[in-house]
Each structure stands twice: as structure tokens, then as C-alpha cells.
Amino acid sequence: MVGGNEQQQNRLEVSAPAGVSDELKLTDVIDVKLLQQLQDTFAESYGVASLIFDETGNPITKPSQFSTFCQLIRATTDGMRRCEISDARIARQVAKGSPAVAPCENFEEILDGAVPIFIGDRHVATWGIGQRVVHELSEERVRRFAERIGADPDQLVAAARELQPGSKEQFQRAVAFLERVTATLALLGAQNRELRTLREQLETRVEERTRELQETTERLQHAYADIQARQESVLNITEDLRAEIETRMQTAVELRDSERRLSDIINFLPDATFAIDLDGRVIAWNRAIEAMTGVTSEGLRGKVDYEYAVPIYGTRRPALVDLVLRRADEIEETYALFRREGESVIAEADTVIKGRRVHLWGKAGPIYDHSGQKIGAIESIRDITEQKQVEAERERYLKELEQRAAEMERFAYTISHELRTPLITVRGYTDLLLRDLERGEREQVVADLRFIENAVTSMAQLLQDTLELSRTGRVMNLPEDVPFNALVRAALVQLTEQLKWGRFEVAVAEDFPSVHVDRQRIVEVLVNLIENSIKFMGDQPQPKIEIGYRTEDNEPVFFVKDNGIGLDKSQHEKIFQLFYKVDKKSKGSGAGLAIVKRIIEVHGGRMWLESEVGKGCTVCFTLPTVGT
């Protein structure tokens, strides 16, 4: 059982309504029938005898579950004397303002208990319970006791068998629960009294205003000349009265609503919710937050020193609910999107709960008692992880859509521009062909056809490269984990003859990381980059190509480096444009690097150029590595 001091701390203090005299009784604020029903239900639920009596010892209710065993003992003079000693001992402890639990004077195997009922600081009643057997009663001992007090042994033994058995812990829990019930009774009683006072004040005010209206009406009858002004006054008074009545009625409705919500508002909130008092002590921890954190209400109620923050943030620290009671800029800065709305605070935070990273939305506000005094704060928390993920995915798709739209616009412009040249060539030489045919110039006709053929071939290559670029990102093989050096070897095998013919020195790094990619596409990337290094080597007497990687910001950066002619900085971005050619006379359509960059971007990587004129080129790119 909870000790006396702790019980005094946990007792719900209820201020008596203004104007209530010191002679206030429990029955003045709570109906006796309601008390009797509550007592009968409690006694039946816990299997104990129960009785509520006032501060002078007079019963307020009728006994519930009173056992035949105790009736037989109290029917004897000696038994009644011993019961009165036991009752007096319980009463002395209750008179100090604390619940009491003690063994019966007649049998220590039987426990009795009592809980005081307060309204304000006044002890107005006591709720007693008892006749709970916590240890087995010996039949022999019952018989001896019956003989000692002058009771019938057989009747007392038979009555003892009917007693409800249980444990001391169960009885103590019953007393603890009863303490909470009596505290709630006190609170409801005070609120009922205050509501009754408000109603009486309202009725008095209505009567006063009604009398004023009657007097005004009588005066209007005797002053017809001033009737218009008087009527306006009556209308004004009536409107004021109506507004005041509506206000008072609304207040009464709100009081009834708060009374109804008092017992279930916390536990039945769908969001994870908890509350603390002004001392930072947990006073509520609902089922939703139990499910979210895995920590039960029993494990946290009454805890202090930011214990409630541990299941949410993994450490003892002020939470959003604390920022309602006091400002702390350093704590506000730990939250995302923190803002205040009146007395409430709203914010978001990332944390790890039960081993899972989550994004939480929270709102906290103050708690007031019936007198308008702030008594604590409450915080509701909602897991919006999936919502944030959807928003991030939506933003990513929108950004990608914008990039694709811009890319498509540039793509369409480039295609129309690049296809115009071979089409003009075909058209021009078609006219020449017709003229040469008319003249019968066979050699010139053949030359014309070759020009047309070259233009058509160029156009076909442009269309092929365009198709290849459009397929990149849509037609991909399933990615797989593959060592990067295996991809390098595959690319070098395809270029063996070109490298051998040009006497290139090829340096390949060791210990490449493994990557998660479309093997075929990345080999195409490496082949294209190495071919570009071969193509733009210039007159370098000792041509060299280096394939390696470096680490930047904890990310591997792969590169293909050569000691060729190099490129001016103004061309670093242009070379990745579709159909752009550094050397207009070189072979190919100029789509190669555009396709290569697109393949890298489809893999989620980046590609850029590092180069100076005469100092070679280094093409850098990133790829998803295994384990990242």
C-alpha cells in the first residue's frame, strides 16, 4: 500500500466553491442514491463490505456486502467491543487525512480499510471497506474465538466459509482505487455545487431583469408622449438580458461537457497523448502512446525528471510539453517548424522509437482546473513518417518531371536543328542530281548520289543516337552488385586493338569498390570515355589513360583521365549536350557523352569534367556502391 505521506501528496485537492459554509455535507453536493449505487457496485466488484459515513460516524449509505460472519461477532458484547477498537484505530488514521489499512482486531487474517473524502480542506465523510480474508482462517481458531465471545461456533464457522478470500495486495489496490474514486467524487461534488450556484445566480438575475422590464412597461403606460424612447430602452434591456442568458446557458453547457469528458478524454484520444503537472510529474499516459513507445502508463505515472522524454527521444530532456510551461530557446531550436499559436506550441521532430526512425508532429497546450488556474500541460503526438516520405517522394517526382520537361524541350530543339543540315544537303543535291541527269553527266550524278548517301547516313546516325538516348532510363537491365574493376576489364577487352595500335599506356587502380548497377550500361560508359580519350589524345608522344577513383565527402568518385589535348573551361558543360562536337570534322554525331551522362544520372549519379587546354581531361562520375 502507498504510505501516508505519499497518499497525502497524491490526494486530489478540491477547492470548495465560493460562498460554501463550513457546514457543507457530502449529501449537499452528491445525491445519496448515486452514492449508494456507486458503493454497491464497488463492493460487489471487489468482494468487500462497504459503508460511507459522515465525519461524526453516522452512516450516509446502507451497508453493502456486509457478511454474516461480522454480524454474528458484532451481535455479542465482547465481539462488538473488539470491533469498536478496530474501527477506532482505523478512524484515528483516517482523521489525519490519510487512507488506512489494518488487520481486524478479532482476526489478523482479515483486513479493514478506509479512505477520507474531502471537499476543499474539509473532511466531510469516510468510505470504509473490509471483511477481506487475506490468509486462511483456521476452523479450530474460529471455534475457540466463538466460545470466547459467546457466539455459536457452528454458525460462526459456517459464516467464515462464506467470506471472500483474496490477497493483501489486491485489498491495497482496492483501497488505492477507492482513493481515486473519492477524489473524483470530491471534484464532481465541488463542480456540482458551483454549477448550482451559477444557476441560482442566473435565476436571480433573470428575476431582477424581469422586474425591471415590468417597471419600465408600467412607466411607459403613464408617459405616452415619451413612448418611443421608452420602447427603445426596453428593447435594449431585453437584448442585454437575452445575451446574458445565452452566455450563462453556454457556460452551463460547457461545464456539463467538461464534466462528461473529464474521465475519458485522455484515454480515448486517437493520438499518442500524455500530460504533466507543474512539477513535471507524469499525470496521464494514454493507450495510444503506450502502443507507440511500448511503455505502459503504470511504468510512467508519477515519474519526474523528464522520464517521459526517454521513450520518445532516448534521453532525459525537456519536451514540447515543457515549452508550454516555460520558454527555452535552446530546446525550441531542436524542433523543426516550431511555432506558437496562442498558449499552444506546435512542432515536428525526427527521432528513433523502438528501433525505427520516425518523424513526429506534436502539439502541446496548458491544462486548467475549474477555477481557471493552470495546473499542468498536455501534449499530443502523431507519427507522420509516411506522410513526410510521400511528400518527399512527390517533391522528387515533381523536380524530376521539371528536369525531364526542360530536357525534352532542349532535346526537341537540338533534334530539329541537327536534322536540318542533312535534310538541306539531301534537298540541294537532289536538285543537282535532276539537273545532271538531264545533262547526262554520269560522273557528276554518281558524285551527287554519294553526297545524298552521306547525308542520309548522317541523318540515320543522328536518329539512332536519338533513339538510344530516349531509351536510356526506360530500357535498363536489372542492377546487380559487381566489382568496378570487372567492368573496367570488360571495357578494355573491347578496346584492345585500338589501345595496342596507338601504344597507349593504361593504368588501372586497385581495390575498386563494388557498385550496384546495370553491368552492360556501365561498360558502355567506360568504353565511350576511353574512346574519347583515344580520339582527343592529339600528338602526345607518350599517350596515357588512367582509370581510378578517389573519395570526396565519404563518396567514391570514379574517373577516366588522359594526358591529351584538354578542353577550355567554356566547353566543360557543352560537351555533354546532345550532338555537340568539339571537332566538327571528327566522326560520330556528338551524342556519345550525352548518352553516357544520362546513363549515370539514371543510376542516381553525377558526371562532370575537369580539364585545362594542353593538360588532358578527367571525366568524373559517381555510382551507387554496395552497402550505401
C-alpha positions as CSV (number, residue, x, y, z in Angstrom):
1,M,0.0,0.0,0.0
2,V,1.1,3.6,-0.6
3,G,2.4,5.2,2.6
4,G,0.7,8.1,4.4
5,N,2.9,10.9,3.2
6,E,2.7,9.8,-0.4
7,Q,-1.0,9.3,-0.1
8,Q,-1.2,12.9,1.1
9,Q,0.8,14.1,-1.9
10,N,-1.4,12.1,-4.3
11,R,-4.7,13.2,-2.8
12,L,-6.7,15.3,-5.3
13,E,-7.2,18.7,-3.6
14,V,-10.5,20.2,-4.4
15,S,-11.3,23.8,-3.5
16,A,-14.8,24.4,-2.2
17,P,-16.9,26.7,-4.2
18,A,-17.0,30.4,-3.2
19,G,-19.7,31.0,-0.6
20,V,-19.9,27.4,0.7
21,S,-20.1,27.3,4.5
22,D,-18.0,25.1,6.8
23,E,-21.2,23.1,7.5
24,L,-21.2,21.7,3.9
25,K,-22.0,18.0,3.8
26,L,-21.3,15.4,1.2
27,T,-25.0,14.9,0.6
28,D,-25.4,18.6,-0.2
29,V,-23.4,18.1,-3.4
30,I,-23.9,14.5,-4.4
31,D,-27.2,12.6,-4.3
32,V,-27.4,9.7,-1.7
33,K,-28.9,7.4,-4.3
34,L,-25.9,7.9,-6.6
35,L,-23.5,7.3,-3.6
36,Q,-25.4,4.1,-2.7
37,Q,-25.2,2.8,-6.3
38,L,-21.5,3.6,-6.5
39,Q,-20.9,1.9,-3.2
40,D,-22.9,-1.2,-4.1
41,T,-21.1,-1.5,-7.4
42,F,-17.6,-1.1,-5.8
43,A,-18.4,-3.6,-3.0
44,E,-19.7,-6.2,-5.5
45,S,-16.7,-5.7,-7.9
46,Y,-14.0,-6.1,-5.2
47,G,-15.9,-8.5,-3.0
48,V,-15.6,-6.4,0.2
49,A,-18.1,-4.9,2.7
50,S,-18.6,-1.2,2.2
51,L,-20.2,1.8,4.0
52,I,-19.9,5.6,3.7
53,F,-20.4,7.6,6.9
54,D,-20.0,11.3,7.8
55,E,-17.3,12.9,9.9
56,T,-19.3,12.2,13.1
57,G,-19.6,8.5,12.3
58,N,-23.2,8.5,11.3
59,P,-23.9,6.3,8.2
60,I,-24.8,8.1,5.0
61,T,-25.4,4.9,3.0
62,K,-26.7,1.4,3.8
63,P,-24.0,-1.3,4.3
64,S,-23.1,-3.2,1.1
65,Q,-21.9,-6.9,1.2
66,F,-21.9,-6.9,5.0
67,S,-21.1,-10.5,5.9
68,T,-23.0,-12.8,8.3
69,F,-19.6,-13.6,9.9
70,C,-19.2,-10.0,11.1
71,Q,-22.9,-9.7,12.0
72,L,-22.6,-12.7,14.3
73,I,-19.4,-11.3,16.0
74,R,-21.0,-7.8,16.5
75,A,-24.1,-9.4,17.9
76,T,-22.0,-10.4,21.0
77,T,-20.9,-7.9,23.7
78,D,-17.2,-8.9,23.6
79,G,-17.1,-9.2,19.8
80,M,-18.7,-5.7,19.4
81,R,-16.2,-4.2,21.8
82,R,-13.3,-5.6,19.8
83,C,-14.8,-4.4,16.6
84,E,-15.2,-0.9,18.0
85,I,-11.5,-1.0,19.0
86,S,-10.6,-1.9,15.4
87,D,-13.0,0.8,14.0
88,A,-11.4,3.4,16.3
89,R,-7.9,2.6,15.2
90,I,-8.9,3.0,11.5
91,A,-10.8,6.2,12.3
92,R,-7.8,7.8,14.0
93,Q,-5.6,7.3,11.0
94,V,-8.3,8.5,8.6
95,A,-8.8,11.6,10.7
96,K,-5.3,12.6,9.9
97,G,-6.3,12.8,6.2
98,S,-4.7,9.6,5.0
99,P,-6.2,6.2,3.8
100,A,-5.9,3.4,6.4
101,V,-5.4,-0.3,6.1
102,A,-5.2,-2.5,9.2
103,P,-5.9,-6.1,10.3
104,C,-9.2,-6.7,12.2
105,E,-8.9,-6.7,16.0
106,N,-10.6,-10.1,16.1
107,F,-8.7,-11.8,13.3
108,E,-5.4,-10.5,11.8
109,E,-6.2,-12.6,8.7
110,I,-9.0,-10.2,7.9
111,L,-8.2,-6.7,6.6
112,D,-10.2,-3.5,7.0
113,G,-9.6,-0.1,5.4
114,A,-11.0,3.4,5.0
115,V,-10.5,6.4,2.7
116,P,-11.3,10.0,3.7
117,I,-13.5,12.2,1.4
118,F,-12.5,15.9,1.3
119,I,-14.2,18.9,-0.2
120,G,-11.6,21.6,-0.1
121,D,-9.7,21.2,3.2
122,R,-12.8,19.7,5.0
123,H,-13.1,16.1,5.8
124,V,-16.8,15.6,5.1
125,A,-17.1,11.8,5.0
126,T,-15.2,8.4,5.2
127,W,-15.6,5.4,2.9
128,G,-14.9,2.2,4.8
129,I,-14.3,-1.2,3.3
130,G,-13.3,-4.5,4.9
131,Q,-14.0,-8.2,5.7
132,R,-11.4,-9.3,3.2
133,V,-9.7,-12.6,4.2
134,V,-6.0,-12.5,3.1
135,H,-4.9,-15.6,4.9
136,E,-6.7,-18.9,5.6
137,L,-8.9,-18.9,8.7
138,S,-8.4,-22.0,10.9
139,E,-11.7,-23.6,11.7
140,E,-10.4,-24.5,15.1
141,R,-9.4,-20.9,15.8
142,V,-12.8,-19.7,14.7
143,R,-14.5,-22.1,17.1
144,R,-12.3,-21.0,20.0
145,F,-13.0,-17.4,19.3
146,A,-16.7,-18.0,19.1
147,E,-16.6,-19.7,22.5
148,R,-14.6,-16.8,24.0
149,I,-17.1,-14.1,22.9
150,G,-20.2,-16.2,23.4
151,A,-21.2,-16.8,19.8
152,D,-22.5,-20.1,18.3
153,P,-19.3,-21.9,17.0
154,D,-21.1,-23.8,14.2
155,Q,-22.8,-20.7,12.9
156,L,-19.6,-18.6,13.0
157,V,-17.6,-21.4,11.2
158,A,-20.3,-21.7,8.5
159,A,-20.2,-17.9,8.1
160,A,-16.4,-17.8,7.9
161,R,-16.6,-20.2,4.9
162,E,-18.7,-17.6,3.1
163,L,-16.0,-14.8,3.4
164,Q,-14.4,-13.7,0.2
165,P,-10.7,-14.8,0.0
166,G,-8.0,-12.6,-1.6
167,S,-4.5,-11.2,-1.2
168,K,-3.3,-8.2,0.8
169,E,-2.0,-6.7,-2.5
170,Q,-5.5,-7.0,-4.0
171,F,-7.0,-5.2,-1.0
172,Q,-4.4,-2.5,-1.1
173,R,-5.1,-1.9,-4.8
174,A,-8.8,-1.7,-3.9
175,V,-8.0,1.0,-1.3
176,A,-5.8,2.8,-3.8
177,F,-8.6,2.7,-6.4
178,L,-11.1,3.8,-3.8
179,E,-8.9,6.8,-3.1
180,R,-9.1,7.9,-6.7
181,V,-12.8,7.3,-6.7
182,T,-13.3,9.5,-3.6
183,A,-11.1,12.2,-5.1
184,T,-13.3,12.2,-8.2
185,L,-16.4,12.4,-6.0
186,A,-15.0,15.4,-4.3
187,L,-14.2,17.1,-7.6
188,L,-17.6,16.3,-9.1
189,G,-19.3,17.5,-5.9
190,A,-17.5,20.8,-5.9
191,Q,-18.3,21.3,-9.6
192,N,-22.0,20.4,-9.0
193,R,-22.2,22.9,-6.2
194,E,-20.6,25.6,-8.3
195,L,-23.0,24.8,-11.2
196,R,-25.9,25.0,-8.8
197,T,-24.7,28.4,-7.5
198,L,-24.3,29.7,-11.1
199,R,-27.9,28.6,-11.9
200,E,-29.2,30.3,-8.8
201,Q,-27.4,33.5,-9.7
202,L,-28.8,33.2,-13.2
203,E,-32.3,32.8,-12.0
204,T,-31.9,35.7,-9.6
205,R,-30.6,37.9,-12.4
206,V,-33.5,36.9,-14.7
207,E,-36.0,37.8,-11.9
208,E,-34.3,41.1,-11.4
209,R,-34.3,41.9,-15.1
210,T,-37.9,40.8,-15.4
211,R,-38.9,43.2,-12.6
212,E,-37.0,46.0,-14.3
213,L,-38.9,45.2,-17.5
214,Q,-42.3,45.3,-15.8
215,E,-41.5,48.6,-14.1
216,T,-40.4,50.0,-17.4
217,T,-43.6,48.8,-19.0
218,E,-45.7,50.5,-16.3
219,R,-43.8,53.7,-16.7
220,L,-44.4,53.6,-20.5
221,Q,-48.1,53.4,-19.9
222,H,-48.1,56.6,-17.9
223,A,-45.9,58.5,-20.3
224,Y,-47.3,58.1,-23.8
225,A,-45.5,61.2,-25.1
226,D,-42.2,59.5,-24.4
227,I,-43.3,56.1,-25.6
228,Q,-40.9,55.7,-28.5
229,A,-37.8,56.4,-26.4
230,R,-39.0,54.1,-23.7
231,Q,-39.7,51.3,-26.1
232,E,-36.1,51.6,-27.4
233,S,-34.9,51.3,-23.8
234,V,-37.0,48.2,-23.2
235,L,-35.6,46.6,-26.4
236,N,-32.0,47.4,-25.3
237,I,-32.6,45.9,-21.9
238,T,-34.3,42.8,-23.4
239,E,-31.3,42.3,-25.8
240,D,-28.8,42.6,-23.0
241,L,-30.8,40.2,-21.0
242,R,-31.0,37.7,-23.8
243,A,-27.3,37.9,-24.5
244,E,-26.5,37.4,-20.8
245,I,-28.9,34.4,-20.6
246,E,-27.3,32.9,-23.7
247,T,-23.8,33.4,-22.2
248,R,-24.8,31.8,-18.9
249,M,-26.6,28.9,-20.6
250,Q,-23.5,28.4,-22.8
251,T,-21.3,28.4,-19.6
252,A,-23.6,25.8,-18.1
253,V,-23.4,23.6,-21.2
254,E,-19.6,23.9,-21.3
255,L,-19.5,22.9,-17.6
256,R,-21.6,19.8,-18.2
257,D,-19.5,18.9,-21.3
258,S,-16.2,19.2,-19.4
259,E,-17.7,17.1,-16.6
260,R,-18.6,14.4,-19.1
261,R,-15.2,14.5,-20.8
262,L,-13.2,14.6,-17.6
263,S,-12.9,10.8,-17.1
264,D,-12.3,9.6,-20.7
265,I,-10.8,12.5,-22.8
266,I,-7.2,11.3,-22.3
267,N,-7.6,7.6,-22.8
268,F,-9.8,7.8,-25.8
269,L,-7.8,10.3,-27.8
270,P,-6.6,8.7,-31.0
271,D,-3.2,10.4,-30.9
272,A,-0.5,9.5,-28.5
273,T,-1.0,11.8,-25.6
274,F,0.5,12.4,-22.2
275,A,0.2,15.1,-19.5
276,I,2.4,16.5,-16.7
277,D,1.7,18.8,-13.7
278,L,3.5,22.0,-12.8
279,D,6.3,19.9,-11.2
280,G,6.9,17.9,-14.3
281,R,5.3,14.8,-12.9
282,V,3.5,12.5,-15.4
283,I,-0.2,12.5,-14.6
284,A,-1.6,10.8,-17.8
285,W,-0.1,8.5,-20.4
286,N,-2.8,7.1,-22.8
287,R,-3.2,3.9,-24.6
288,A,-2.1,5.3,-28.0
289,I,1.3,6.5,-26.6
290,E,1.7,3.1,-24.9
291,A,1.3,1.5,-28.3
292,M,3.7,4.0,-29.9
293,T,6.5,3.7,-27.3
294,G,6.0,0.3,-25.7
295,V,6.0,1.9,-22.2
296,T,2.9,1.4,-20.1
297,S,1.1,4.0,-18.0
298,E,1.9,2.1,-14.8
299,G,5.6,2.4,-15.6
300,L,5.5,6.3,-16.0
301,R,2.7,7.8,-13.9
302,G,4.2,9.8,-11.1
303,K,7.7,9.9,-12.6
304,V,9.6,13.2,-12.8
305,D,13.0,14.4,-14.1
306,Y,11.9,14.2,-17.8
307,E,11.4,10.5,-17.6
308,Y,8.6,10.8,-20.2
309,A,11.1,12.0,-22.8
310,V,13.2,8.8,-22.7
311,P,10.8,6.6,-24.7
312,I,10.4,9.3,-27.3
313,Y,13.8,10.9,-27.6
314,G,16.0,8.3,-26.0
315,T,17.3,10.7,-23.3
316,R,16.1,12.8,-20.4
317,R,15.4,16.3,-21.8
318,P,12.6,18.9,-21.9
319,A,9.9,18.0,-24.4
320,L,7.4,20.1,-26.3
321,V,5.0,19.9,-23.3
322,D,7.6,21.7,-21.1
323,L,7.7,24.7,-23.6
324,V,4.1,25.4,-22.6
325,L,5.0,26.0,-19.0
326,R,8.3,27.8,-19.6
327,R,10.3,29.2,-22.5
328,A,13.6,27.6,-23.5
329,D,15.2,28.8,-26.8
330,E,17.8,26.1,-26.8
331,I,15.1,23.4,-26.7
332,E,12.9,25.2,-29.3
333,E,15.8,25.1,-31.7
334,T,15.9,21.3,-31.6
335,Y,12.5,21.1,-33.2
336,A,11.6,21.6,-36.9
337,L,8.9,24.1,-37.9
338,F,8.4,25.2,-34.3
339,R,5.7,27.8,-33.8
340,R,3.3,29.2,-31.1
341,E,-0.4,29.5,-31.5
342,G,-1.7,31.4,-28.5
343,E,-0.8,29.3,-25.5
344,S,-0.2,26.2,-27.6
345,V,3.1,25.2,-29.2
346,I,3.4,23.1,-32.4
347,A,6.5,21.5,-33.9
348,E,8.0,18.5,-35.7
349,A,10.9,16.3,-34.8
350,D,12.9,13.3,-36.1
351,T,13.7,10.6,-33.5
352,V,14.1,6.8,-33.1
353,I,11.3,4.9,-31.3
354,K,11.6,1.2,-30.7
355,G,14.5,1.0,-33.2
356,R,12.6,2.7,-36.0
357,R,13.4,6.3,-37.2
358,V,10.2,8.3,-37.3
359,H,9.1,11.9,-38.0
360,L,6.7,13.1,-35.3
361,W,4.2,16.0,-35.3
362,G,3.3,17.3,-31.8
363,K,1.1,19.9,-30.2
364,A,1.1,20.9,-26.6
365,G,-1.1,23.2,-24.5
366,P,-1.9,24.1,-20.9
367,I,-4.3,22.4,-18.6
368,Y,-6.6,24.5,-16.3
369,D,-8.6,23.5,-13.3
370,H,-12.2,24.5,-12.7
371,S,-11.1,27.8,-11.1
372,G,-9.0,28.8,-14.1
373,Q,-5.7,28.1,-12.5
374,K,-3.0,26.5,-14.7
375,I,-2.2,23.0,-13.3
376,G,-0.1,21.4,-16.0
377,A,0.3,20.8,-19.7
378,I,-0.7,18.1,-22.2
379,E,1.0,17.0,-25.4
380,S,-0.4,15.0,-28.3
381,I,2.0,13.3,-30.8
382,R,1.3,11.9,-34.3
383,D,3.6,9.7,-36.4
384,I,3.7,11.4,-39.8
385,T,6.7,9.4,-41.1
386,E,4.7,8.0,-44.1
387,Q,3.2,11.4,-44.9
388,K,6.7,13.0,-45.0
389,Q,8.0,10.2,-47.1
390,V,5.1,10.7,-49.6
391,E,5.8,14.5,-49.6
392,A,9.5,14.0,-50.3
393,E,8.7,11.4,-53.0
394,R,6.3,13.9,-54.5
395,E,8.8,16.7,-54.5
396,R,11.4,14.4,-56.1
397,Y,9.0,13.4,-58.8
398,L,8.0,17.0,-59.5
399,K,11.6,18.0,-59.7
400,E,12.4,15.1,-62.0
401,L,9.4,16.0,-64.1
402,E,10.6,19.6,-64.4
403,Q,14.0,18.4,-65.4
404,R,12.5,16.0,-67.9
405,A,10.4,18.7,-69.4
406,A,13.3,21.0,-69.7
407,E,15.4,18.2,-71.1
408,M,12.7,17.3,-73.6
409,E,12.5,21.0,-74.8
410,R,16.3,21.1,-75.3
411,F,16.1,17.6,-76.9
412,A,13.4,18.7,-79.4
413,Y,15.3,21.9,-80.3
414,T,18.6,20.0,-80.8
415,I,17.0,17.3,-82.9
416,S,15.2,19.8,-85.2
417,H,18.5,21.8,-85.5
418,E,20.8,18.8,-86.2
419,L,18.4,17.1,-88.7
420,R,18.1,20.3,-90.7
421,T,21.6,20.1,-92.0
422,P,21.4,16.7,-93.7
423,L,17.9,17.4,-95.0
424,I,19.2,20.6,-96.6
425,T,22.1,18.6,-98.1
426,V,19.7,16.0,-99.5
427,R,17.4,18.6,-100.9
428,G,20.2,20.6,-102.5
429,Y,21.9,17.6,-104.1
430,T,18.5,16.2,-105.3
431,D,18.1,19.4,-107.3
432,L,21.7,19.0,-108.7
433,L,21.0,15.3,-109.4
434,L,18.0,16.1,-111.5
435,R,20.0,18.7,-113.4
436,D,22.9,16.4,-114.0
437,L,20.6,13.6,-115.1
438,E,19.0,15.9,-117.7
439,R,22.5,16.8,-119.0
440,G,23.6,13.1,-119.0
441,E,26.6,13.8,-116.8
442,R,27.1,10.3,-115.3
443,E,30.1,11.0,-113.2
444,Q,28.5,14.0,-111.6
445,V,25.3,12.0,-111.0
446,V,27.4,9.4,-109.1
447,A,29.0,12.2,-107.0
448,D,25.6,13.7,-106.3
449,L,24.3,10.3,-105.1
450,R,27.3,9.9,-102.8
451,F,26.7,13.2,-101.2
452,I,23.0,12.3,-100.7
453,E,24.0,8.9,-99.3
454,N,26.4,10.5,-96.8
455,A,23.7,13.0,-95.7
456,V,21.2,10.1,-95.3
457,T,23.8,8.1,-93.4
458,S,24.5,11.1,-91.1
459,M,20.7,11.5,-90.5
460,A,20.3,7.8,-89.8
461,Q,23.2,8.1,-87.2
462,L,21.5,11.1,-85.6
463,L,18.2,9.2,-85.4
464,Q,19.9,6.1,-84.0
465,D,21.7,8.2,-81.3
466,T,18.5,10.0,-80.5
467,L,16.7,6.6,-80.1
468,E,19.5,5.4,-77.9
469,L,19.3,8.5,-75.6
470,S,15.5,8.2,-75.4
471,R,15.7,4.5,-74.4
472,T,18.2,5.3,-71.6
473,G,16.3,5.2,-68.4
474,R,13.4,3.2,-69.9
475,V,15.2,0.2,-71.2
476,M,17.6,-1.0,-68.5
477,N,18.7,-4.3,-67.2
478,L,18.2,-5.2,-63.5
479,P,21.0,-3.7,-61.4
480,E,23.4,-6.1,-59.7
481,D,26.3,-6.0,-57.3
482,V,29.5,-6.1,-59.3
483,P,33.2,-5.1,-58.6
484,F,34.0,-2.0,-60.6
485,N,37.4,-3.4,-61.7
486,A,35.4,-6.2,-63.5
487,L,33.6,-3.5,-65.5
488,V,36.9,-1.9,-66.4
489,R,38.3,-5.2,-67.6
490,A,35.3,-5.8,-69.8
491,A,35.6,-2.3,-71.4
492,L,39.4,-2.7,-72.0
493,V,38.8,-6.0,-73.8
494,Q,36.6,-4.3,-76.3
495,L,39.2,-1.7,-77.0
496,T,42.3,-3.9,-77.0
497,E,43.2,-3.3,-80.7
498,Q,42.8,0.5,-80.6
499,L,44.9,0.7,-77.4
500,K,47.5,-1.6,-78.8
501,W,47.7,0.2,-82.2
502,G,48.1,3.6,-80.5
503,R,50.6,2.3,-78.0
504,F,48.6,3.7,-75.1
505,E,49.8,3.2,-71.5
506,V,46.7,2.2,-69.4
507,A,46.9,2.5,-65.6
508,V,44.1,0.9,-63.6
509,A,43.7,1.4,-59.9
510,E,43.4,-1.5,-57.4
511,D,40.8,-2.2,-54.7
512,F,37.9,-0.6,-56.5
513,P,34.6,-0.7,-54.5
514,S,31.8,-2.8,-55.8
515,V,28.8,-1.0,-57.4
516,H,25.1,-1.7,-57.7
517,V,24.5,-1.0,-61.4
518,D,23.3,-2.2,-64.8
519,R,26.5,-4.0,-65.8
520,Q,26.1,-3.6,-69.6
521,R,25.3,0.1,-69.5
522,I,28.3,1.0,-67.3
523,V,30.6,-1.0,-69.6
524,E,29.2,1.2,-72.4
525,V,30.0,4.3,-70.3
526,L,33.6,3.2,-69.8
527,V,34.1,2.3,-73.5
528,N,32.8,5.7,-74.6
529,L,35.0,7.6,-72.2
530,I,38.1,5.6,-73.1
531,E,37.4,6.1,-76.9
532,N,37.1,9.8,-76.3
533,S,40.5,9.8,-74.6
534,I,41.9,7.9,-77.6
535,K,40.3,10.3,-80.1
536,F,41.5,13.5,-78.4
537,M,45.0,12.4,-77.4
538,G,46.5,14.7,-80.1
539,D,50.2,14.4,-80.9
540,Q,51.1,13.2,-77.4
541,P,54.3,11.1,-77.7
542,Q,53.6,9.1,-74.6
543,P,49.8,8.7,-74.6
544,K,48.5,7.6,-71.2
545,I,45.0,6.8,-69.9
546,E,44.3,6.3,-66.1
547,I,41.2,4.7,-64.7
548,G,40.8,5.1,-60.9
549,Y,38.7,6.6,-58.1
550,R,39.1,8.9,-55.1
551,T,36.9,9.7,-52.1
552,E,35.1,13.0,-51.6
553,D,32.8,13.7,-48.7
554,N,32.7,9.9,-47.9
555,E,31.6,9.1,-51.5
556,P,33.7,7.3,-54.1
557,V,34.3,9.4,-57.3
558,F,35.3,7.3,-60.3
559,F,37.3,8.9,-63.2
560,V,38.8,8.3,-66.6
561,K,41.9,10.6,-67.0
562,D,44.1,11.2,-70.1
563,N,47.1,13.4,-71.0
564,G,45.6,14.6,-74.3
565,I,44.8,18.0,-75.7
566,G,42.5,19.1,-72.9
567,L,39.5,21.4,-73.1
568,D,38.8,25.0,-72.3
569,K,36.6,25.6,-69.3
570,S,33.9,27.2,-71.6
571,Q,33.3,23.7,-73.1
572,H,33.1,21.7,-69.9
573,E,29.3,21.8,-69.9
574,K,28.8,21.9,-73.7
575,I,30.4,18.6,-74.3
576,F,27.5,16.8,-72.5
577,Q,24.9,18.5,-74.8
578,L,23.3,16.3,-77.4
579,F,25.2,16.3,-80.8
580,Y,27.8,18.8,-79.6
581,K,31.2,18.1,-81.2
582,V,34.5,19.7,-80.2
583,D,35.9,19.0,-83.6
584,K,33.2,19.5,-86.2
585,K,35.2,17.3,-88.7
586,S,35.5,14.3,-86.4
587,K,33.5,11.2,-86.9
588,G,30.3,10.5,-84.9
589,S,27.2,12.5,-84.2
590,G,28.4,14.1,-80.9
591,A,25.6,12.3,-78.9
592,G,28.0,9.9,-77.1
593,L,28.7,11.9,-73.9
594,A,25.0,13.0,-73.7
595,I,24.1,9.3,-73.6
596,V,26.8,8.5,-71.1
597,K,25.8,11.2,-68.7
598,R,22.1,10.1,-69.0
599,I,23.1,6.5,-68.1
600,I,25.0,7.8,-65.0
601,E,22.0,10.0,-63.9
602,V,19.6,7.1,-64.3
603,H,21.7,5.3,-61.8
604,G,21.4,8.2,-59.4
605,G,24.9,9.5,-60.0
606,R,26.6,12.7,-61.3
607,M,29.1,13.4,-64.1
608,W,31.4,16.3,-64.7
609,L,34.6,17.3,-66.4
610,E,37.9,18.6,-65.0
611,S,40.3,19.9,-67.7
612,E,42.5,22.6,-69.0
613,V,43.8,23.2,-72.5
614,G,47.0,21.2,-73.1
615,K,46.7,19.4,-69.7
616,G,44.5,16.5,-70.6
617,C,40.9,15.7,-69.5
618,T,39.5,13.9,-66.4
619,V,35.9,12.8,-66.7
620,C,34.5,12.1,-63.1
621,F,31.3,10.4,-62.1
622,T,29.6,8.7,-59.1
623,L,27.6,5.5,-58.9
624,P,25.7,3.7,-56.1
625,T,28.2,1.5,-54.2
626,V,27.3,-1.7,-52.4
627,G,26.2,-1.1,-48.9
628,T,25.1,2.5,-49.4
